[in-house]
Amino acid sequence: MGSSLLFQASRHASETGVINRVSAKDAHWDLLSMEVRALKKGQTWQHHTGDCESVIVLLGGQCAVKSNCGEWQPIGRRQNVWDGMPWALYLPRQTEFTLTALTNHLELAHAWVPTNEDHPAQLVTPEDSKIEIRGGHHATRQINSIIPPGFDCHRLVACEVYTPHGNWSSYPPHKHDAHKADAHGNLLEADLEEFYFYKIKNTKEHRNGYAIQRVYNDDRSLDETITAHDNDIVLVPEGYHPVSATYGYDCYYLNFLAGSAQSLACTDDPDYAWTRSTWENNQDTRVPMVSHAMEAKRETALV
């Protein structure tokens, strides 16, 4: 049986331009939707955000955006997610825009969530994205912020994570499915819906790489182990959700989250929380896998 939490990439992406898509209705939750699109040079995508705030993350290529709240061009520098740091554009509700591909291949991820608040449109450049090296040993990974907690928006959070092959990520297993605060009002855990969108570093010689993700809760009424391939989306409606990158294939995933707070506050699985104490001064030297130095040395234009 297939997993109810796995949405596989569309076989008809070349015809429709939509590589993968999951609406809040498809996910059987309240807020968060996402899609991934591909455009060729000169192609356009027109959209109206309606009553939703929205973020567009460029996975590869360059584009121009014209809207009723501003114009931005060119946006993007990396050829693909392995080639540099992220660019993104946050757009508020009631924004009408036209996005035009400026390169032969443009790939973008788009997430949206309903809102009753107004926030300014904002361009996120590689210089705005902070790199965090998290974990240690074979649980070392790189996190690039895109829409971090504290960003001037209502609900959205976004980041991208690079996991070297053979390593674990989102570890120790953690959850964010209950809104909890301490006696002083400090947030201990937020109740969040979350997408994982995967890219696997395949090559011409070695294809069909994958990652393994487990999603489970305390009473095991939810307990699924999922095989995620390139361009797949995995839903995390609740529970703990660690990831393992298979040996020989580096793993990238883009996280979109939204819920009870614009936060990443979470709770570790108590059975595995002890592993944090083993990480000090023992981080994998393969990270960072992309860096700001790559941006500084970039000399050639995308085509």
N, C-alpha and C positions, 0 to 999 in steps of 0.2 A: 504494500500500500504506500502511496505517496504521502509525504508530510503535508499537513494542513497549514504549516507555517512557511512552506517553500513556494515561491513564485519563480518559475523558470523563465529565462529569456525567450522572447518571442521568436519563432521561426520566420516570421513575416516582417522583420524589422526593415529590410531593404525596401519593402513596398510601402510601409506606413511611416517609417522614420521613428516609430516608438519601439525601443529595444525591450523595455519592461515597464510595467505600470501596475500599481496597487492603490486603489482608492480606500478611504476609510471604511466605506461600505463593504468592499471586498475583504478587508481585514477584520471586519466585525468589531471595530472599535469606534471611538467617538470623534477623533480629531484629525489625525495625521494621514496625508496621502503623498505619494511620490510617483515619479516616472523618470525614465531615462530616454533621451532622444538623440538621434544622429542626423546631421544635415551635411549636404555637400556645398561646396563654394557657390555662393549666390542664392541658395535656397533660404526661404524665410519661414518664420514661425510667428504667428500672431496669436495673442492671448489677452484675456482680461482677468485680473485676479479676483474680481467680484468682492465678496465679503471675507476674503482670505488674505493673510499675509503670506509672502512667498519668498523662497530663496532659490536662485539658480547657481549651481556649482559647475564650473567648466572642468570636465575630465580631460579634455584635450582639444587643441585647436583655438581659433580666435573668432570673435564675433563682434558685432556692433548692435547696440540696443537703443531704440528711440521710443520714448514713452511720453505720457502726459505729465510725468513728474521729473523728466530729465533725459539727457542723452549721454551715452558712454561708448567710446570707441578709441582704439581697439581694446577689447577685453580678452585676456588670455595670452600665455606664452608657451606653455608646455605642449609637447606633441601628444602625450598621454600621461597617465598618473605616475609612471615611473620616471618621468622626464623633468620634474620640477615641482614647485610649490603651487598651491591652489589660488585661483581667482574665483570670486563669487559676487553675486549681486542680490541684495535684499530689496524687495519691492513691497510697499504697503498695500492695503486693501484699496479697491477701486482704481487700480492702475491698468491702463490699456497700453500694450507695448507691441512692437515689432522687432524681432531678433533676426539678424541676417548673418549667415555664415561667411567669414572672410577667408577661410582656408579650405583646402580640398576635403578635409575631414574635420568635422566639429562634433563633439560628443558632450552632452551636458546632462546633469541630474537636476530635477526640479521637485521641490517639496512645497506643500502648502497646507495651511491650517486655518480654520475660521477664527476671526477676531472681531472684537468690538472696540478696538483701539487703533489710533493713527500714529504711525512712527515714520521717520524720514527714510526715503530711499538711500541706500548706502552701498558703495562699491568696496569690496574686500579684496585687497591686493596681497601678493606674497609677503610683502613687508609687514602686513597686518597679522599674518598667521604665525602664531607662536608654536615652537616645537618643544614637545616634552618627551623625554626618554623615560619610559615607565617600566617597572619590573626589574628583573635580573635573571641571570643564567638563561635557561631556555624558556623563560617567560618575559624576555625583553622585547619591547616593541616601541614604535614611534607614533606619537599622536600629534597631528597638526590641527590647531584650532581654526575654525572658519566662522561659525556663529557661536561664540562661547557664552556661558552664563554671564549676565551683566551687559550683554550687547543690547543696543537700543531697539528692542522689538518686544512683542508680547509673549509668545510661547515658544518659538522655534529655537532649537539648539542643533548645531551641526559640527562634525569633526571628521577627519579621515585618519585611518590607522594603518600602519605598515608593519607587517609581521614577517620576519625572515623565515625561510623555510625550515621546518622542524621545530619551530617555537610555538608556544602557547600565547594567547592574547585574551583580553577581557578576563584577566586572571589575577587574583583568585576569583572564582565565580562570584558575581555580585547581582543584586536585584534592585529594582526601583519600581515597585508596584504598590506601595502604600505611602500616603502622605503622613510623615511623622515629624514632630518638633519636640525639643526639650522644654523644660519648665520656663526657660528664658525666651522661648520663641525661636530658637535657632533651629534651622531645618536640618533634620537628620537623614531623611529619605523623601524623595519626591515620587509621585505616582506618574510614570511616564510610559507612553507608547513609543516603540523604537523600531526603525528599519535598519537592517544591515544590507548594503549593496556591495557585491563582491566583484573584484578584479583579481584574476590569477595570472602570474607572470609565466605564461606559456611561451614557447619558442617554436620555430618551424620544425625543429628536430624532436622536440619533446612537448607534446600537447596533452590536453585532457587532465591538467592539474586541477586540484580541488582543495577545499578546506572542509573541516568537520566542525559543526557547531551543535552543542547540546543545549536544550532549553528545558528547564525543569523547575518545579516549585517544591516547597517543603513537604507537602503531603503526597507528592508524586501523582496527583491527579493530572498534572501536565508533566510529561517526561518524553521528549522527542530528541533523537539524534539525527542530524540533517547533513547531507552531503551537498555542499554549495559549489557550483562551478562558475566560470566567468560569466558575468552579467546577471547572475541570480540575485534575488531579493529574499531575505529571511526576515520573518516577523518575530518580534519579541513582545507579546502582549502582557506577559508577567514572568516572574521567576528568574532564576540564575541562567546565564547564557555564555559560557566560555567558548573559545574558538581555538582550534589547532590547525596550523598550516602544514600541509603534508611535505615531507622531505623532498627537496628538489624543486619546489615551486613556491616562490615568495607570494605572500597574500596581502592584498589591499582590501579594505572595506571602508565605505562611506556610511557614517551614522547620521540619521535624522531622528530627532526626538522632540516630543511635545507632551505636555500634561499639566499636572497640578501646579507646577512652578517652573520658571525659566532657570533650571538648575540641573546638575548632574549628581545630586546627593543620592547615595546608594548605601546598601548594606551587604557586607560580604557573607558568603556561606560560612557559618562558623566552623564547619568541618575542614575548611581549607584556608582560613584566614591566617593560620600560623606561617604559611609560606612567605608572607611579607617579610618576616624577620630574617630570611635567608638571602635577601637580595643585595645588601649593602656592599658597594664597591665591586660588584660582580656582574656588570652589564655586558651584554653581547656587543662586540665591536663592529658588527655589521650594520648597526644603526648609528646615525640617521641614514636612511636609504635615499631620501631626497633632502635638499638643504637650501638655505638662502645663498650659500656660496655658488650653487649651480645657477641661480638667477643672476648673480653678479658677473659670472663669466659668460653669460649667454651673448653671443655676437650675431648669430644668423637669424634672419626672420623666418617665421613659419610660412609655409606655402600650401 
